[in-house]
Amino acid sequence: MKQVNGYVIQKNKNGFILQTDDANVFVFWKNDIKLFSQINITDSFNDIDINKLDLNFKNYLISKDVFFLIKAKELNSNTNNFKSIFFSWIESKGMIFSSYIKALIFSINISDNNLKNSLKALNILHLFVISGFHISILTKCFNLIFKKIKYNNEISIFILIVYCYFIDFPIPITRALLIMIITHINKNIFHNSLNKFSIVLISMQLFLIFNIFNIYSISFILTYYFTIFTTIFSSIKIKSKIIKTCCFILLISLLSFFINIKLNSSFSSMLLLNNIIFGIIFSVIYPILFFSWIIIPFSKIIINCIDFLIKFSAKFNYAWNMNYDLSIVIIIICISIFFILLYFCYKSNKPKFWVLWYL
């Protein structure tokens, strides 16, 4: 008798990824299924060859350590486990509340299509993907809370490791955490002998050592796409902090612009302004929501206010649709920006061997 048992660890429009004792399995399934449900499939499934899939979908599965695919006709679902009960409780508080909390606290994809479309239209969907931006805010909060304790940095790192473990180490958060740990070791053990580029590259190598198939992950590619560009920019010496901050926001908006064209085939007419306004709002709201989301009435007020602002802004936003494949143009422009940044980095730090080595 053929049998597959496991837990649902991720869902998408085609089905879900099942974590079994032996391997991760993708199950093609049209009906809705609860995240973290325990699934039992007996006999009623067919094996599917991964090589027959669309290249993008195939790469997505490989990046998740999925090499076995089945098409289920029937299955048994059991939701009597802690995670399933916990997230069912969150979902019971309403679609808007659960979408925000699952995305911003537990790094789970947004389930509200209206919210997702509004975020895409405004080009601020990246603010709902927990990343280095969010981790740096949390780190500052933890360091402030534990500032009177001698090992406040170590405590902050430990709490973030536990947090990442609970949400299954998503790539953007893990990247930020790895860089934080390596930077801490570099400061306290190696006396800052490693430069920023070396730290970024070491974190990248660790990712690939843990799972070489991360190289196929869009999340891995994008998180290091932004990290490498911002690391180079941060090494450029600009006397005015205001000018440097404005240039940094412009760079992030420009990089986001290219990503939105490629992934969504559209971009917002207010892209720069949206990133500035909502970036400031989220830097204030996110830590408040992180520490108080369990106080449902209070967190619902915050979420409803943010949701109203996002959907109100989306109504007055105009997005241009790009129906052309601009992959080659985007690659050429990004490479040009890369070398322009490297040139200014070299001019403001000359001469440093690592710039030439990085080139």
N, C-alpha and C positions, 0 to 999 in steps of 0.2 A: 504493500500500500504506500503510495506517494503521499508525503505529508510535509507541510511547511508551517512552522510556528515562530512567532516573533512579535516585536512591538513596532508600531508605526512611529518612525522618527522624523519623517518629512512628507509633505504632500505637495502635489502640483496638479495641473489640469488633466494630466493623463492617468494619474493614479497615485501611488504612495511608495515610499521606501520602507521596507520591513527589515528590522535588525534581528537576525537570528543568531543562534549560538555559533554557527559555522561561518556565515558571511552575510553581507547586505544584499537584499533581493528587491528588485523593483517589480511591483505588482500593478499591471494595467487594470484599472477599476473605474467605472464611470460614476458610480453612486458615491454619495458623501460618506466619509469615514472620520471618526474622531482621532485627533492627534494623540499619540501615546496609548492607543487602544492595543490590547493583546489580541492577535489575529491567529486563527487556526484555519488552514486550507488543506483539505483532504481530497486527493484524487482529481477533483474537478478543476484542473488547470493544464495549460499547454506551455511548453518552453518556447522562448523566442530568442533568435540569434541577435546579439547586440550589434553585429556588423551590418545588419540590414536597416538600422535606424538612421535618421537624419544626423549629420555630423555634429551639429550644436547640441542636440539632445544626447548623443553618444558621449560627447566630452563632458557634459554635465553629470552623467551617470558615473563615468570613470573617476571624476573628481570626488565623488561621494563613495568611492570604493565599491561600486556596484558593477558586477560582471555577470550576474544571473538575472534573467527577466522571465516572468511568467504572466500569462493572461488567465485570471481567475474567473470561473463561472459562478461559483458560490463560495462563501466564506463565513466563518463564525467570529463575531467580535465581542470582546469582553472589556468593559470599561471600569472594572472594579480594581483599579490600582491607584496609588497616590497621585501620580502626575495627571492621569486622566480625570480623576475626581476634582483635582485642584483647578485645572484649566476649564472644566465644565462649570465650576463655581464662578470663575471669572467671566465666562461667556454668559452666564445667567444674569449678569449685571447690565447687559445691553450690548448691542453691536458696536456702538461708538466707543464705549468704555473699554471693551475687550480688545478692539483693534489697536487702540493707543497703548494699552498696558502690555499686550503681547508683543507689540513691535518695539516699544521703547524700553521695556524692562526685561523681557524674556527673549528678545531677538527672534521672534516668530513673524513670518510674512503677514502683511496686512490682509485681512479677510474682507474688509469693507471696500467694494469696488468703486463706490462713489468717492471715498476718501483717496484711494489709490490714484484715480483719474485726476482728481484735483491736484494732488502732489506732483504728478507727472506734468500737468499743464503749467504749474508754477515752477517746474524744474527744481524742486526741493525734496524729492524723494529720498535723496542721500541722507537727509537729516533724520529720517526714520530707520536708518540702518545703523545700529550701534557700532561705533568706530573709535578711532583715536580721539576725535573731537569730544565724544561723550566720556571716554575713559579719562582724558586729561581733566575734565570738569570734576569727575568723581574723585580723582586723586587729590586735587586741591581741597575738596571738601573733607576727605579723610585726614589729610595732613593738618587741616585746621582743627578738626575734632580732637586729634591725638597730638597736637603740637607740644603739649607739656610732658609727653612721654618720650623717653630717650630714643626708642626705636620706632618712631612714628612712621618712617618710610617703609620699614619692614612689615609693620602691621598693615599698612595700606595695601602693599603688594599681596600679602597673605589673604586679605579680605577679597581682593579682586580675583585671585586665583580660585578661591572657593566659589565666588560668583560665576566665573567663567566655567567652572566645572559643572555647576548646576544648569547652565544654559548650553552645555555641550560644546564649548570652545568654538564659537563662530570665528571665521578667519579674520575679519577686520579687528575684532576685540583681541584675539590672540596675538595678532601682529603688534598691536599697541602694547600689550602686556609683555611680550617678549622683548621689545625695544626698551621698555621701562626697566625690566630686570637686568638686561645686559648693560644699560646705562648706569644702573645702581652698582653693579659689580665693577664696571670700568672706573667709577668714581672712587669706590672704597677699597678696591684690591689692586687695580692696575694704574691708579693715580692718573686717570684721564689720558692714558696712552693711546686709546682707540678714538679715532675721529668719528663724526656722525655717519659718514658713508660706510665705514667699516661695520658699525653697529647695525645699520639697515641691512647690509649684505649678510652679516652673520645670522640675523633673524630670518632672512629669506632662506638661507642654507638649512637652518634648523627645521623650517617648515617642510622643505623638500626631503630632509632626512626622515622626519616622522611619517611623511606620506608623499612619495614622489609624484603621485597623481594629482596633487594640488596644482601642478603646472597647467592642468586642463580647466581649472576652476576660474570662471569669470570673476568671482569675488576675490580670489587671490591676485589675479592680473590687475584688477582695478585698484585694490588697496595699495599695491606696490607702485602702480602707475602714479597715484597721487603722492605717495610717500617719497618716492625718488625725486619728483619735481619739487615738492615743498622742502625737502632736505637740502637740495642744491640752492634753492632760493634763500633759505634761512642762513646760508653761509656767505651770502653777498652782504657786504658792509654798506649800509645806508645810514647816514648820520641822523636824519629825521625819522623818529619812530612813527609819526603820523603818515609820512610818505611810504614807509616800508609796509605799514599795516594796510594802507589803501592798495598798494601794489600786490600785496599778498591776496587780498580779497579779489582783486581783478584777475590774478592768476588762477585762483580756485574756480572763479566763475567761467573763465575761458576754458579750463580743462573740463568742467562740468558741461559746458556748451557742446564740446565735441562728443562727449559720452552720450548726451541726450540726443544728438543728431543720429548717432550710430544705433543706439538701443531703441529710441522712441520715434525716430524719423521726424522729430519736431523740436522746436525750441521756443521759449517764452520771450515776448517782446520786453518783459520786465525782469529778465533773468538776473542781472546784476543787482537791481534794487531788491528783488525777492530774497536773494542770498544774504544780503546785508541785513535786511529787516528781520527775517525769520532766523537768521544765524544768531543775532543779538537776543531775540525773544527766547530761543531754545537754550541759549547759554544760561539764562536766568531760570526758566521754567523747568528744565530737565532735572537739575538736582532736587528741586522742591518736590517734583513728581516722584522721583526715585525713592526719596525717604518717606514720602507720605501717601503713596498710592493705596496702601492698605486701609487708610482712613477714607472709606468709599465716598461719603457725602462731600468731603473737601476736595478729593481728587477729581470727582465728577464735575465740580464747578470749574476747575482749571481746564480739564479736557474739553468741556463744552465751549468754553471761551476760545480755546485754540482752534477747535473744530469750526466754530462760527467764523473766525478770522480767516482760516484757510479757504473755506468754501465761499465766503464773501469775496475774497481776493480773486479766486478762480473765475468768478462771474465777470469780473472786469479785466480779465487777462486775455491777451490775444496771443495765440500760438501759431507760428508758421510751420506748415507741413513740408517736409523735404522728401520727395518721392524718388530721389536718385541715390544710387549707391556711391557714397563719397568716401569709401574706405581708404583708397589710395591718397586722396587729397588730405584727409584727416591725419594719416600716418606721416605724410611729408611735412605738414604744418607742425605736428607734435615733435618730430625730430628736429625741425628748425628751432622751435622754442627751447628744446633741450640744449642744443649747442649754443644758443644765445645766452641762456642762463649760465652755462658752463664758462663761457667767455667772461661774463661779468664776475663770476665767482673767482676765476683765475686772476682777473685784474685787481680785485679787492683783497686777495689773499696771496699775491705772488711773492716769491715763487714757492709753491708747495707741491711736493712730489705726488701727493695723492690725487690731485686734480688731473695731472698728466696720466697717472695710472688709471684713473676712472675713465678718462677719454679713450 
